[in-house]
Amino acid sequence: MPLEGDLKSLNLPSLLQLISQERSTGVLKIKRKNEVVDIGFYEGMITGAFFERGDYVERLENYLVKSGYLKQNLFEMIKEIYQETKRPIMNIILEDKYLSAEEVEKVIRFKIQEVIDEIFAWQEGEFKFEASSVIYPKSVLKIRMKTESLVLEAARRYDEWPKISKAISSPDLVYKKIDRPELKLKLADDEERILSLIDGQRNVEDIVGISGLGKFHTFSCLYRLQSTGQIEVAFAKPIPKKLRPKREFSMKKFLTPILALIILAVLLLEYVIGNQVSKKISPALPVLPRDSEIHDYRDYQTIFFYKYNRLPSLDEVRAIFDK
């Protein structure tokens, strides 16, 4: 099915529903400024999602380490195996049973939903559906998620987000557990996991990164724990500002003033050299002996010099006026 256009003419939920209804197989590519999203489909069901922000791409295996599913030293060993065998890293993780397929699938499903959540409200961006393309051709996992369910969940989260983000106003908030909460509740498994990550030092952004539950679900769990009095804000921990990329030095903005200075310098140099040369070339007329008789003849001496290329003698000057 040839499908290409702009999200201004066809919004994302409608676009996803259309691909689902047509039971299409391929990859939907969406680009907005420096953000690129790939969503894989098999017979209308979503098989994977890939989000690239500028130069930043979070690979699944790195997320598994960050969220604690894989220990760092174990991951280093897996990378050594990859260097020796060239087997895909995810294949090594699954085939050598470092993680179960169920554990990895759970994380992948969270990440797919997270991508759909992120782009759900996009109102601009170019899209193109590439029929018969495969998003992860070497993957040993065959993920199949109902598109309608993902869209409905993204819509529900979109409606709930203003309430949650108002209660958790910043990703740099640090929570602490309340020792004796007024309400003793039986928490859901995900809420228990989030509660176990709260240590009075990690901020919200840290917890999102290591929870393995995705941004919305982590915020949602924090919201429920806070609203039921299980946790409270300890303080706000400023997030270190990312180092700005070094700006490449460019001569473009200095080019015009530099050229102007060069031209001025050349003109000044020509003027100075010209004066020096003219002084050397123009011979100084020797001063004749002071003589009251020839005092008025100097102008004629000069004329004589330029005519005969030598100075006249006193006799020659006198001869001119004696005639």
LINKAUR-V455538 format. One record per residue. N is the residue number from 0. RES is the residue in one letter. SS is DSSP state (2 for helix, 1 for strand, 0 for the rest). PHI is phi as a letter, one per 20 degrees, with the letter a starting at -180 (NA if undefined). Layout:
BEGIN
((N,RES,SS,PHI) (N,RES,SS,PHI))
END
This chain:
BEGIN
((0,M,0,NA) (1,P,0,f) (2,L,1,b) (3,E,1,b) (4,G,1,r) (5,D,1,c) (6,L,0,f) (7,K,0,f) (8,S,0,e) (9,L,0,b) (10,N,0,f) (11,L,2,f) (12,P,2,g) (13,S,2,f) (14,L,2,f) (15,L,2,f) (16,Q,2,f) (17,L,2,f) (18,I,2,f) (19,S,2,f) (20,Q,2,f) (21,E,0,f) (22,R,0,l) (23,S,0,e) (24,T,0,d) (25,G,1,q) (26,V,1,c) (27,L,1,e) (28,K,1,d) (29,I,1,c) (30,K,1,c) (31,R,1,c) (32,K,0,l) (33,N,0,d) (34,E,1,d) (35,V,1,c) (36,V,1,c) (37,D,1,d) (38,I,1,c) (39,G,1,e) (40,F,1,c) (41,Y,1,c) (42,E,0,l) (43,G,0,n) (44,M,1,e) (45,I,1,e) (46,T,1,d) (47,G,1,r) (48,A,1,b) (49,F,1,c) (50,F,1,d) (51,E,1,c) (52,R,1,d) (53,G,0,m) (54,D,0,e) (55,Y,1,e) (56,V,1,c) (57,E,0,e) (58,R,0,f) (59,L,2,f) (60,E,2,f) (61,N,2,f) (62,Y,2,f) (63,L,2,f) (64,V,2,f) (65,K,2,f) (66,S,0,e) (67,G,0,n) (68,Y,0,f) (69,L,0,c) (70,K,0,f) (71,Q,2,f) (72,N,2,f) (73,L,2,f) (74,F,2,f) (75,E,2,f) (76,M,2,f) (77,I,2,f) (78,K,2,f) (79,E,2,f) (80,I,2,f) (81,Y,2,f) (82,Q,2,f) (83,E,2,e) (84,T,2,d) (85,K,0,m) (86,R,0,f) (87,P,0,g) (88,I,2,g) (89,M,2,f) (90,N,2,f) (91,I,2,f) (92,I,2,g) (93,L,2,e) (94,E,2,f) (95,D,0,e) (96,K,0,m) (97,Y,0,f) (98,L,0,c) (99,S,0,e) (100,A,2,f) (101,E,2,f) (102,E,2,f) (103,V,2,f) (104,E,2,g) (105,K,2,f) (106,V,2,f) (107,I,2,f) (108,R,2,f) (109,F,2,f) (110,K,2,f) (111,I,2,f) (112,Q,2,f) (113,E,2,f) (114,V,2,f) (115,I,2,f) (116,D,2,g) (117,E,2,f) (118,I,2,d) (119,F,0,g) (120,A,0,e) (121,W,0,g) (122,Q,0,d) (123,E,0,b) (124,G,0,q) (125,E,1,e) (126,F,1,c) (127,K,1,b) (128,F,1,d) (129,E,1,e) (130,A,1,f) (131,S,0,m) (132,S,0,f) (133,V,0,c) (134,I,0,f) (135,Y,0,c) (136,P,0,f) (137,K,0,e) (138,S,0,f) (139,V,0,e) (140,L,0,e) (141,K,0,d) (142,I,0,e) (143,R,0,c) (144,M,1,c) (145,K,0,f) (146,T,2,f) (147,E,2,f) (148,S,2,f) (149,L,2,f) (150,V,2,f) (151,L,2,f) (152,E,2,f) (153,A,2,f) (154,A,2,f) (155,R,2,f) (156,R,2,f) (157,Y,2,f) (158,D,2,f) (159,E,2,e) (160,W,2,g) (161,P,2,g) (162,K,2,f) (163,I,2,f) (164,S,2,f) (165,K,2,f) (166,A,2,f) (167,I,0,d) (168,S,0,f) (169,S,0,b) (170,P,0,f) (171,D,0,e) (172,L,1,f) (173,V,1,d) (174,Y,1,d) (175,K,1,c) (176,K,1,f) (177,I,0,e) (178,D,0,g) (179,R,0,c) (180,P,0,f) (181,E,0,f) (182,L,0,d) (183,K,0,e) (184,L,0,d) (185,K,0,e) (186,L,0,e) (187,A,0,f) (188,D,2,g) (189,D,2,f) (190,E,2,f) (191,E,2,f) (192,R,2,f) (193,I,2,f) (194,L,2,f) (195,S,2,f) (196,L,2,e) (197,I,0,e) (198,D,0,c) (199,G,0,n) (200,Q,0,c) (201,R,0,f) (202,N,1,e) (203,V,2,f) (204,E,2,f) (205,D,2,f) (206,I,2,f) (207,V,2,g) (208,G,2,f) (209,I,2,d) (210,S,2,f) (211,G,0,m) (212,L,0,d) (213,G,0,n) (214,K,2,f) (215,F,2,f) (216,H,2,f) (217,T,2,f) (218,F,2,f) (219,S,2,f) (220,C,2,f) (221,L,2,f) (222,Y,2,f) (223,R,2,f) (224,L,2,f) (225,Q,2,f) (226,S,2,f) (227,T,0,e) (228,G,0,m) (229,Q,0,e) (230,I,1,c) (231,E,1,b) (232,V,1,f) (233,A,1,e) (234,F,1,a) (235,A,1,d) (236,K,0,d) (237,P,0,g) (238,I,0,e) (239,P,0,g) (240,K,0,f) (241,K,0,f) (242,L,0,f) (243,R,0,f) (244,P,0,f) (245,K,0,f) (246,R,0,f) (247,E,0,f) (248,F,0,f) (249,S,0,c) (250,M,0,e) (251,K,2,g) (252,K,2,f) (253,F,2,e) (254,L,2,f) (255,T,2,f) (256,P,2,f) (257,I,2,f) (258,L,2,f) (259,A,2,f) (260,L,2,f) (261,I,2,f) (262,I,2,f) (263,L,2,f) (264,A,2,f) (265,V,2,f) (266,L,2,f) (267,L,2,f) (268,L,2,f) (269,E,2,f) (270,Y,2,f) (271,V,2,f) (272,I,2,f) (273,G,2,f) (274,N,2,f) (275,Q,2,f) (276,V,2,f) (277,S,2,f) (278,K,2,f) (279,K,2,f) (280,I,2,f) (281,S,0,f) (282,P,0,f) (283,A,0,f) (284,L,0,f) (285,P,0,f) (286,V,0,e) (287,L,0,f) (288,P,0,g) (289,R,0,f) (290,D,0,b) (291,S,0,f) (292,E,0,f) (293,I,0,d) (294,H,2,g) (295,D,2,e) (296,Y,2,e) (297,R,2,f) (298,D,2,f) (299,Y,2,f) (300,Q,2,f) (301,T,2,f) (302,I,2,f) (303,F,2,f) (304,F,2,f) (305,Y,2,f) (306,K,2,e) (307,Y,2,d) (308,N,0,m) (309,R,0,a) (310,L,0,e) (311,P,0,f) (312,S,0,f) (313,L,2,f) (314,D,2,f) (315,E,2,f) (316,V,2,f) (317,R,2,f) (318,A,2,f) (319,I,2,f) (320,F,2,e) (321,D,2,f) (322,K,0,f))
END
